[in-house]
């Protein structure tokens, strides 16, 4: 399977996986299935791609922005980075859902936050942190 095919499958799977989380964010079975299936699949695919392309000499490239840019100069490296985003953004969304249920937050406010988390993970997390802090009058993420 080539990089374009993996990209297409991973993107489709990630998008489809956000739908049940959006529909039933407080359903524990939905969250567990997503972690056990999509997040695990994306993580395993990431790991396989990472192992296939790992170059120990490239580790020093992580210390500078220019070095990091050279790491993302190939299609495979960009795909690995994208797999990382897809897996972690979904995991953050699942964590937001779990935390929102625990604190009995309004799912109708949490759902739009998922859209930001899907498109720009850290922004979605920030929006949730602000919402939760305002709604509960305290900042914590346990």
DRENNU-736016 format. One line per field, with one value per atom (N, C-alpha, C, CB): residue number from 0; atom name; y, z, x. Coordinates in nm, 2 decimals, decimal comma, padded with zeros to 4 digits. Glycine has a CB too. Example, Ala and Ser with C-alpha at 12.3 -4.5 7.8 and 13.67 -1.06 7.14 Angstrom:
// DRENNU-736016
num <- c(0	0	0	0	1	1	1	1)
atomo <- c(N	CA	C	CB	N	CA	C	CB)
yy <- c(-00,57	-00,45	-00,33	-00,45	-00,22	-00,11	00,00	-00,06)
zz <- c(00,78	00,78	00,78	00,90	00,71	00,71	00,79	00,57)
xx <- c(01,32	01,23	01,32	01,13	01,28	01,37	01,29	01,41)
***
This chain:
// DRENNU-736016
num <- c(0	0	0	0	1	1	1	1	2	2	2	2	3	3	3	3	4	4	4	4	5	5	5	5	6	6	6	6	7	7	7	7	8	8	8	8	9	9	9	9	10	10	10	10	11	11	11	11	12	12	12	12	13	13	13	13	14	14	14	14	15	15	15	15	16	16	16	16	17	17	17	17	18	18	18	18	19	19	19	19	20	20	20	20	21	21	21	21	22	22	22	22	23	23	23	23	24	24	24	24	25	25	25	25	26	26	26	26	27	27	27	27	28	28	28	28	29	29	29	29	30	30	30	30	31	31	31	31	32	32	32	32	33	33	33	33	34	34	34	34	35	35	35	35	36	36	36	36	37	37	37	37	38	38	38	38	39	39	39	39	40	40	40	40	41	41	41	41	42	42	42	42	43	43	43	43	44	44	44	44	45	45	45	45	46	46	46	46	47	47	47	47	48	48	48	48	49	49	49	49	50	50	50	50	51	51	51	51	52	52	52	52	53	53	53	53	54	54	54	54	55	55	55	55	56	56	56	56	57	57	57	57	58	58	58	58	59	59	59	59	60	60	60	60	61	61	61	61	62	62	62	62	63	63	63	63	64	64	64	64	65	65	65	65	66	66	66	66	67	67	67	67	68	68	68	68	69	69	69	69	70	70	70	70	71	71	71	71	72	72	72	72	73	73	73	73	74	74	74	74	75	75	75	75	76	76	76	76	77	77	77	77	78	78	78	78	79	79	79	79	80	80	80	80	81	81	81	81	82	82	82	82	83	83	83	83	84	84	84	84	85	85	85	85	86	86	86	86	87	87	87	87	88	88	88	88	89	89	89	89	90	90	90	90	91	91	91	91	92	92	92	92	93	93	93	93	94	94	94	94	95	95	95	95	96	96	96	96	97	97	97	97	98	98	98	98	99	99	99	99	100	100	100	100	101	101	101	101	102	102	102	102	103	103	103	103	104	104	104	104	105	105	105	105	106	106	106	106	107	107	107	107	108	108	108	108	109	109	109	109	110	110	110	110	111	111	111	111	112	112	112	112	113	113	113	113	114	114	114	114	115	115	115	115	116	116	116	116	117	117	117	117	118	118	118	118	119	119	119	119	120	120	120	120	121	121	121	121	122	122	122	122	123	123	123	123	124	124	124	124	125	125	125	125	126	126	126	126	127	127	127	127	128	128	128	128	129	129	129	129	130	130	130	130	131	131	131	131	132	132	132	132	133	133	133	133	134	134	134	134	135	135	135	135	136	136	136	136	137	137	137	137	138	138	138	138	139	139	139	139	140	140	140	140	141	141	141	141)
atomo <- c(N	CA	C	CB	N	CA	C	CB	N	CA	C	CB	N	CA	C	CB	N	CA	C	CB	N	CA	C	CB	N	CA	C	CB	N	CA	C	CB	N	CA	C	CB	N	CA	C	CB	N	CA	C	CB	N	CA	C	CB	N	CA	C	CB	N	CA	C	CB	N	CA	C	CB	N	CA	C	CB	N	CA	C	CB	N	CA	C	CB	N	CA	C	CB	N	CA	C	CB	N	CA	C	CB	N	CA	C	CB	N	CA	C	CB	N	CA	C	CB	N	CA	C	CB	N	CA	C	CB	N	CA	C	CB	N	CA	C	CB	N	CA	C	CB	N	CA	C	CB	N	CA	C	CB	N	CA	C	CB	N	CA	C	CB	N	CA	C	CB	N	CA	C	CB	N	CA	C	CB	N	CA	C	CB	N	CA	C	CB	N	CA	C	CB	N	CA	C	CB	N	CA	C	CB	N	CA	C	CB	N	CA	C	CB	N	CA	C	CB	N	CA	C	CB	N	CA	C	CB	N	CA	C	CB	N	CA	C	CB	N	CA	C	CB	N	CA	C	CB	N	CA	C	CB	N	CA	C	CB	N	CA	C	CB	N	CA	C	CB	N	CA	C	CB	N	CA	C	CB	N	CA	C	CB	N	CA	C	CB	N	CA	C	CB	N	CA	C	CB	N	CA	C	CB	N	CA	C	CB	N	CA	C	CB	N	CA	C	CB	N	CA	C	CB	N	CA	C	CB	N	CA	C	CB	N	CA	C	CB	N	CA	C	CB	N	CA	C	CB	N	CA	C	CB	N	CA	C	CB	N	CA	C	CB	N	CA	C	CB	N	CA	C	CB	N	CA	C	CB	N	CA	C	CB	N	CA	C	CB	N	CA	C	CB	N	CA	C	CB	N	CA	C	CB	N	CA	C	CB	N	CA	C	CB	N	CA	C	CB	N	CA	C	CB	N	CA	C	CB	N	CA	C	CB	N	CA	C	CB	N	CA	C	CB	N	CA	C	CB	N	CA	C	CB	N	CA	C	CB	N	CA	C	CB	N	CA	C	CB	N	CA	C	CB	N	CA	C	CB	N	CA	C	CB	N	CA	C	CB	N	CA	C	CB	N	CA	C	CB	N	CA	C	CB	N	CA	C	CB	N	CA	C	CB	N	CA	C	CB	N	CA	C	CB	N	CA	C	CB	N	CA	C	CB	N	CA	C	CB	N	CA	C	CB	N	CA	C	CB	N	CA	C	CB	N	CA	C	CB	N	CA	C	CB	N	CA	C	CB	N	CA	C	CB	N	CA	C	CB	N	CA	C	CB	N	CA	C	CB	N	CA	C	CB	N	CA	C	CB	N	CA	C	CB	N	CA	C	CB	N	CA	C	CB	N	CA	C	CB	N	CA	C	CB	N	CA	C	CB	N	CA	C	CB	N	CA	C	CB	N	CA	C	CB	N	CA	C	CB	N	CA	C	CB	N	CA	C	CB	N	CA	C	CB	N	CA	C	CB	N	CA	C	CB	N	CA	C	CB	N	CA	C	CB	N	CA	C	CB	N	CA	C	CB	N	CA	C	CB	N	CA	C	CB	N	CA	C	CB)
yy <- c(-00,12	00,00	00,12	00,00	00,22	00,34	00,45	00,39	00,55	00,66	00,73	00,77	00,75	00,81	00,73	00,84	00,60	00,51	00,51	00,37	00,51	00,51	00,64	00,49	00,75	00,88	00,88	00,99	00,83	00,83	00,75	00,78	00,63	00,54	00,61	00,41	00,66	00,72	00,84	00,76	00,92	01,04	01,00	01,13	00,91	00,86	00,80	00,76	00,72	00,65	00,75	00,55	00,85	00,95	01,03	01,05	01,08	01,15	01,07	01,20	00,95	00,86	00,84	00,73	00,83	00,80	00,92	00,77	01,04	01,16	01,16	01,29	01,10	01,10	01,04	01,03	00,92	00,86	00,94	00,72	01,00	01,08	01,20	01,11	01,26	01,38	01,35	01,44	01,24	01,20	01,16	01,08	01,08	01,03	01,05	00,88	01,17	01,20	01,14	01,35	01,12	01,07	00,92	01,14	00,85	00,71	00,64	00,66	00,57	00,51	00,40	00,45	00,33	00,22	00,29	00,14	00,40	00,47	00,51	00,59	00,57	00,61	00,49	00,69	00,39	00,27	00,20	00,17	00,20	00,14	00,22	00,12	00,36	00,44	00,43	00,59	00,42	00,40	00,26	00,41	00,16	00,03	00,00	-00,07	00,08	00,06	00,17	00,04	00,28	00,39	00,44	00,50	00,48	00,53	00,42	00,58	00,30	00,19	00,17	00,06	00,17	00,15	00,26	00,14	00,38	00,50	00,49	00,63	00,46	00,45	00,33	00,42	00,22	00,11	00,14	-00,02	00,21	00,25	00,35	00,31	00,45	00,54	00,47	00,64	00,37	00,30	00,22	00,20	00,16	00,08	00,18	00,01	00,29	00,39	00,44	00,50	00,47	00,53	00,43	00,56	00,30	00,20	00,18	00,07	00,19	00,17	00,28	00,16	00,40	00,52	00,57	00,62	00,51	00,57	00,58	00,48	00,69	00,72	00,79	00,81	00,71	00,76	00,89	00,66	00,91	01,03	01,16	01,02	01,14	01,25	01,30	01,20	01,24	01,28	01,42	01,18	01,45	01,59	01,70	01,59	01,66	01,76	01,81	01,69	01,74	01,79	01,91	01,68	01,95	02,05	02,19	02,03	02,20	02,33	02,33	02,37	02,44	02,45	02,41	02,59	02,46	02,43	02,28	02,50	02,22	02,07	02,00	02,03	02,05	01,98	01,99	02,05	02,11	02,12	02,02	02,26	01,99	01,89	01,75	01,88	01,72	01,59	01,57	01,58	01,68	01,68	01,71	01,77	01,67	01,70	01,59	01,74	01,47	01,36	01,33	01,23	01,27	01,24	01,14	01,17	01,05	00,95	01,02	00,84	01,12	01,19	01,27	01,28	01,34	01,42	01,32	01,50	01,21	01,11	01,07	00,99	01,04	01,00	01,11	00,97	01,24	01,35	01,36	01,48	01,34	01,35	01,24	01,34	01,12	01,01	01,04	00,88	01,11	01,16	01,25	01,23	01,35	01,44	01,37	01,55	01,29	01,22	01,14	01,13	01,06	00,98	01,07	00,89	01,17	01,25	01,34	01,33	01,40	01,48	01,40	01,55	01,28	01,20	01,16	01,07	01,13	01,09	01,21	01,05	01,33	01,45	01,47	01,58	01,45	01,46	01,36	01,43	01,24	01,13	01,18	01,00	01,23	01,28	01,40	01,32	01,49	01,60	01,54	01,69	01,44	01,38	01,32	01,28	01,24	01,18	01,28	01,09	01,38	01,48	01,56	01,58	01,60	01,67	01,59	01,71	01,46	01,38	01,37	01,23	01,36	01,36	01,48	01,34	01,60	01,72	01,77	01,83	01,68	01,70	01,84	01,71	01,85	01,97	01,95	02,01	02,06	02,05	01,99	02,20	01,88	01,82	01,91	01,68	01,99	02,08	02,19	02,15	02,22	02,31	02,24	02,39	02,11	02,03	01,99	01,90	01,96	01,92	02,02	01,89	02,14	02,24	02,24	02,38	02,22	02,22	02,10	02,20	01,99	01,87	01,91	01,76	02,00	02,04	02,11	02,14	02,20	02,26	02,16	02,38	02,07	01,96	01,88	01,87	01,85	01,77	01,84	01,73	01,97	02,05	02,11	02,16	02,14	02,21	02,17	02,36	02,05	01,99	02,08	01,88	02,14	02,23	02,34	02,29	02,40	02,50	02,44	02,56	02,33	02,26	02,23	02,13	02,19	02,16	02,30	02,10	02,40	02,53	02,58	02,63	02,57	02,61	02,53	02,59	02,40	02,31	02,36	02,17	02,38	02,42	02,55	02,44	02,65	02,77	02,75	02,87	02,67	02,64	02,57	02,55	02,47	02,39	02,48	02,27	02,57	02,66	02,75	02,74	02,81	02,90	02,82	02,96	02,70	02,63	02,57	02,51	02,53	02,47	02,56	02,35	02,68	02,78	02,73	02,82	02,63	02,59	02,53	02,48	02,53	02,47	02,34	02,57	02,23	02,10	02,01	02,04	01,91	01,82	01,68	01,85	01,63	01,50	01,40	01,50)
zz <- c(00,00	00,00	00,00	00,12	-00,08	-00,09	00,00	-00,24	00,01	00,11	00,08	00,10	-00,05	-00,08	-00,03	-00,23	-00,05	-00,01	00,15	-00,06	00,22	00,36	00,41	00,42	00,35	00,38	00,37	00,30	00,25	00,23	00,33	00,08	00,36	00,45	00,59	00,46	00,63	00,77	00,78	00,80	00,68	00,69	00,69	00,56	00,61	00,61	00,75	00,50	00,80	00,92	01,04	00,96	01,04	01,14	01,14	01,13	01,02	01,00	01,05	00,85	01,00	01,04	01,19	00,96	01,25	01,40	01,48	01,43	01,43	01,50	01,51	01,44	01,41	01,41	01,53	01,28	01,57	01,69	01,82	01,71	01,82	01,94	01,94	01,93	01,83	01,82	01,86	01,68	01,81	01,84	01,99	01,75	02,04	02,18	02,26	02,17	02,29	02,36	02,50	02,36	02,56	02,70	02,71	02,78	02,60	02,60	02,61	02,47	02,72	02,75	02,65	02,89	02,60	02,50	02,37	02,47	02,33	02,21	02,23	02,18	02,34	02,36	02,37	02,49	02,43	02,44	02,31	02,54	02,23	02,09	02,01	02,02	02,02	01,94	01,98	01,95	02,11	02,16	02,11	02,31	02,13	02,10	01,95	02,15	01,87	01,72	01,65	01,66	01,63	01,55	01,61	01,54	01,73	01,79	01,79	01,94	01,82	01,81	01,67	01,87	01,57	01,43	01,38	01,34	01,41	01,37	01,43	01,40	01,56	01,63	01,58	01,78	01,55	01,49	01,35	01,49	01,27	01,14	01,15	01,06	01,24	01,27	01,31	01,39	01,40	01,45	01,33	01,56	01,25	01,14	01,04	01,06	01,01	00,92	00,98	00,88	01,11	01,18	01,18	01,32	01,21	01,21	01,07	01,26	00,97	00,83	00,79	00,74	00,84	00,79	00,89	00,74	01,01	01,12	01,07	01,24	01,10	01,07	01,20	00,94	01,27	01,40	01,38	01,46	01,27	01,24	01,23	01,12	01,21	01,19	01,33	01,12	01,44	01,57	01,60	01,68	01,56	01,58	01,51	01,54	01,41	01,34	01,42	01,21	01,53	01,62	01,70	01,71	01,70	01,79	01,73	01,83	01,60	01,53	01,44	01,45	01,42	01,33	01,18	01,33	01,14	01,01	00,99	00,97	01,10	01,10	01,09	01,22	01,17	01,17	01,03	01,27	00,96	00,83	00,73	00,78	00,75	00,66	00,68	00,68	00,81	00,83	00,76	00,98	00,74	00,67	00,52	00,74	00,46	00,32	00,23	00,29	00,29	00,21	00,24	00,24	00,14	00,15	00,27	00,02	00,29	00,40	00,54	00,39	00,55	00,68	00,71	00,67	00,61	00,63	00,67	00,50	00,61	00,64	00,79	00,55	00,83	00,97	01,06	00,99	01,03	01,11	01,11	01,06	01,00	00,99	01,07	00,84	01,06	01,14	01,29	01,12	01,33	01,47	01,51	01,49	01,42	01,45	01,45	01,34	01,36	01,36	01,49	01,24	01,53	01,65	01,77	01,66	01,79	01,91	01,92	01,92	01,81	01,81	01,85	01,67	01,80	01,84	01,99	01,75	02,03	02,17	02,26	02,19	02,22	02,30	02,30	02,23	02,18	02,18	02,27	02,04	02,28	02,37	02,51	02,34	02,54	02,68	02,72	02,69	02,62	02,65	02,68	02,53	02,60	02,63	02,76	02,52	02,80	02,93	03,04	02,94	03,03	03,13	03,14	03,11	03,03	03,03	03,09	02,88	03,07	03,13	03,28	03,08	03,33	03,47	03,54	03,49	03,47	03,53	03,49	03,49	03,43	03,39	03,31	03,52	03,21	03,13	03,02	03,07	02,96	02,85	02,72	02,83	02,68	02,56	02,43	02,53	02,43	02,32	02,31	02,33	02,41	02,41	02,37	02,54	02,42	02,40	02,25	02,48	02,19	02,05	01,95	02,00	01,96	01,87	01,90	01,88	02,02	02,06	01,99	02,21	01,97	01,89	01,75	01,89	01,69	01,55	01,55	01,50	01,65	01,66	01,70	01,77	01,78	01,82	01,70	01,93	01,62	01,50	01,40	01,43	01,38	01,28	01,33	01,23	01,46	01,52	01,67	01,51	01,70	01,83	01,95	01,83	01,95	02,07	02,09	02,06	01,98	01,99	02,05	01,85	02,01	02,07	02,21	01,99	02,25	02,39	02,47	02,41	02,42	02,48	02,50	02,40	02,40	02,41	02,52	02,27	02,52	02,63	02,76	02,60	02,78	02,91	02,96	02,90	02,87	02,90	02,94	02,78	02,86	02,89	03,02	02,78	03,05	03,17	03,29	03,17	03,28	03,39	03,42	03,35	03,32	03,34	03,40	03,21	03,35	03,39	03,53	03,29	03,57	03,70	03,80	03,69	03,76	03,84	03,90	03,96	03,82	03,86	03,74	03,98	03,74	03,63	03,68	03,57	03,62	03,64	03,52	03,78	03,50	03,40	03,44	03,26	03,54	03,60	03,54	03,75)
xx <- c(00,08	00,00	00,09	-00,10	00,06	00,14	00,09	00,14	00,17	00,15	00,01	00,26	-00,02	-00,15	-00,27	-00,16	-00,26	-00,37	-00,38	-00,34	-00,27	-00,27	-00,33	-00,13	-00,29	-00,34	-00,50	-00,28	-00,54	-00,69	-00,77	-00,71	-00,72	-00,78	-00,78	-00,71	-00,67	-00,66	-00,75	-00,51	-00,75	-00,84	-00,98	-00,82	-01,02	-01,16	-01,20	-01,19	-01,11	-01,14	-01,15	-01,03	-01,06	-01,06	-01,19	-00,94	-01,23	-01,35	-01,48	-01,37	-01,48	-01,60	-01,60	-01,59	-01,48	-01,48	-01,52	-01,34	-01,51	-01,56	-01,71	-01,51	-01,78	-01,93	-01,99	-01,98	-01,96	-02,02	-01,98	-01,99	-01,86	-01,82	-01,91	-01,67	-01,94	-02,02	-02,16	-02,02	-02,21	-02,35	-02,37	-02,40	-02,28	-02,30	-02,17	-02,33	-02,13	-02,00	-02,00	-01,98	-02,11	-02,11	-02,13	-02,21	-02,12	-02,14	-02,00	-02,21	-01,99	-01,86	-01,82	-01,86	-01,92	-01,89	-01,84	-02,02	-01,89	-01,85	-01,70	-01,93	-01,67	-01,53	-01,44	-01,53	-01,48	-01,39	-01,37	-01,45	-01,47	-01,46	-01,36	-01,60	-01,38	-01,29	-01,14	-01,33	-01,12	-00,98	-00,93	-00,97	-01,01	-00,97	-00,96	-01,06	-01,02	-01,02	-00,94	-01,16	-01,00	-00,94	-00,81	-01,04	-00,81	-00,68	-00,57	-00,71	-00,61	-00,51	-00,46	-00,57	-00,56	-00,52	-00,43	-00,64	-00,46	-00,38	-00,24	-00,45	-00,24	-00,11	-00,03	-00,14	-00,09	-00,01	00,04	-00,10	-00,04	00,00	00,12	-00,11	00,10	00,21	00,34	00,17	00,33	00,45	00,51	00,41	00,43	00,49	00,56	00,38	00,50	00,56	00,69	00,47	00,68	00,80	00,91	00,76	00,89	00,99	01,05	00,94	00,97	01,02	01,11	00,90	01,09	01,16	01,26	01,07	01,27	01,35	01,50	01,34	01,56	01,70	01,75	01,72	01,84	01,89	01,97	01,98	02,03	02,11	02,02	02,19	01,89	01,79	01,75	01,67	01,78	01,74	01,79	01,79	01,91	01,96	01,88	02,11	01,81	01,72	01,61	01,67	01,58	01,47	01,51	01,43	01,64	01,68	01,67	01,83	01,64	01,63	01,51	01,76	01,45	01,33	01,37	01,27	01,49	01,54	01,56	01,67	01,61	01,64	01,50	01,71	01,41	01,28	01,21	01,19	01,23	01,17	01,23	01,20	01,36	01,42	01,36	01,57	01,32	01,26	01,12	01,23	01,05	00,92	00,93	00,83	01,04	01,06	01,02	01,20	00,98	00,93	00,79	01,02	00,72	00,58	00,56	00,53	00,65	00,63	00,64	00,74	00,74	00,75	00,63	00,88	00,57	00,45	00,34	00,42	00,33	00,22	00,24	00,23	00,36	00,38	00,33	00,53	00,37	00,32	00,17	00,38	00,11	-00,04	-00,10	-00,08	-00,05	-00,10	-00,10	-00,02	00,01	00,03	-00,09	00,17	-00,11	-00,22	-00,36	-00,22	-00,38	-00,51	-00,54	-00,53	-00,44	-00,45	-00,47	-00,33	-00,38	-00,38	-00,50	-00,25	-00,54	-00,66	-00,79	-00,69	-00,80	-00,91	-00,90	-00,92	-00,78	-00,76	-00,79	-00,62	-00,76	-00,80	-00,95	-00,73	-01,01	-01,16	-01,22	-01,21	-01,17	-01,23	-01,21	-01,16	-01,09	-01,06	-01,15	-00,91	-01,18	-01,27	-01,41	-01,28	-01,46	-01,59	-01,59	-01,62	-01,49	-01,49	-01,49	-01,36	-01,41	-01,40	-01,53	-01,28	-01,59	-01,72	-01,83	-01,76	-01,83	-01,93	-01,91	-01,93	-01,79	-01,75	-01,80	-01,60	-01,79	-01,82	-01,96	-01,72	-02,04	-02,18	-02,19	-02,27	-02,11	-02,11	-02,21	-01,97	-02,25	-02,36	-02,30	-02,41	-02,35	-02,30	-02,32	-02,36	-02,42	-02,45	-02,34	-02,59	-02,27	-02,16	-02,03	-02,14	-02,02	-01,90	-01,89	-01,90	-02,00	-02,00	-01,93	-02,14	-01,96	-01,89	-01,74	-01,95	-01,71	-01,56	-01,49	-01,55	-01,57	-01,51	-01,47	-01,61	-01,54	-01,51	-01,37	-01,62	-01,35	-01,22	-01,11	-01,22	-01,14	-01,04	-01,01	-01,10	-01,11	-01,08	-00,99	-01,21	-01,02	-00,95	-00,82	-01,04	-00,81	-00,70	-00,69	-00,70	-00,64	-00,65	-00,62	-00,55	-00,51	-00,48	-00,58	-00,34	-00,63	-00,73	-00,86	-00,76	-00,90	-01,02	-01,00	-01,05	-00,88	-00,85	-00,86	-00,71	-00,80	-00,80	-00,95	-00,72	-01,03	-01,17	-01,24	-01,24	-01,21	-01,27	-01,23	-01,24	-01,10	-01,04	-01,11	-00,89	-01,12	-01,19	-01,33	-01,18	-01,41	-01,55	-01,56	-01,61	-01,48	-01,49	-01,46	-01,40	-01,36	-01,32	-01,43	-01,19	-01,49	-01,61	-01,73	-01,65	-01,76	-01,87	-01,86	-01,90	-01,74	-01,72	-01,65	-01,63	-01,61	-01,54	-01,41	-01,63	-01,35	-01,21	-01,15	-01,22	-01,01	-00,94	-00,88	-00,83	-00,91	-00,85	-00,89	-00,90	-00,81	-00,84	-00,80	-00,76	-00,88	-00,85	-00,95	-00,86)
***
